[in-house]
Amino acid sequence: MHILQDKQKLIGFLKEKALWVRRQTLMIHKIAPETRLASSLSDVEIFVALYYGGILKFDPKDINWQERDRFIISKGHGAISLYPILADLGYFPMEELKRVCKEDSFLGGIPDIIIPGFETTNGSLGHGLGVACGMATALKRKKSDSAVFVLIGDGELYEGSVWEAIMFASEHKLDNLVVIIDNNKICMLDYCKNIIDLTPLEKKFRTFNWKVKTIDGHDVRKICNTLHPLKIDRSGRPKVVIADTIKGRGVPQLEGDSLCHIKSLKEGEINDLLKGQK
């Protein structure tokens, strides 16, 4: 009963954190409208669960700590919602959030490895999983118990390099690798089903001998309950979590819009949203 009560407190805490991250992400977009807002709102609960839910091992005071888990955000366009989390955890001052995309700021619209807490530079899609496979291979050879997590977008699955990495991971039994797919079903210019239909996605990964789970990507309880056991599962297979999400989550002007990836909100619209989230 005591454990359940603690877990209930944790879930409540994670939900509050997710609301806070959404507000901070809107405020970042307000000062930097060139950032990709819709893509950055679909992965909020995933970030919150990883960093506040006790899943990732990390130390903001020692960003290169050898025992840390590695987390690669391959969908770089959806990364600005991680900025407030890293600031909150002490990777850099909160004041930096007011300078995103400004001259001399290290916080750009697409993240760079100069940002404390980021493992890789982003930009071209489809590269994060390949890099993660290299990290996972190196950690296994060092007999490290650290895990490698990768967040990729569903639209990223159009890249051939991703499928090369998927084959590599299963061939080399990278069971210290966990991929999370932000399955928001909309890529840059249309619904994924109208570009290349990715279904049945579970069957495709199982064909490559991956362990597959599908969850609600906005349910912090399910995210935690799924990622914890997958992280410690070392049964010889890489693992993938298909997290069903909504692109532009929490913003009526973006949800369900096939072009939301490239849309920006006006300052007045953001102010109205922030008032509504009090």
ABEGO torsion letter per residue (X at the ends): XAAAAAAAAAAAAAAAAAAAAAAAAAAAAAABAABBAAAAAAAAAAAAAAAAAGABBBBAABAABAABBBBBBABAAAAAAAAAAAAAAGABBAAAAAABGBBGBABBABBBAABBGBABBBGBBGAAAAAAAAAAAAAAAAGBABBBBBBBBAAAAABAAAAAAAAAAAAAGBAABBBBBBBAGBBAABBAAAABBAOBAAAAAAAAGBBBBBBBAABAAAAAAAAAAAAABBAGBBBBBBBBBBBGBGBAAABGBAAAAABBBBAAAAAAAAAAAX
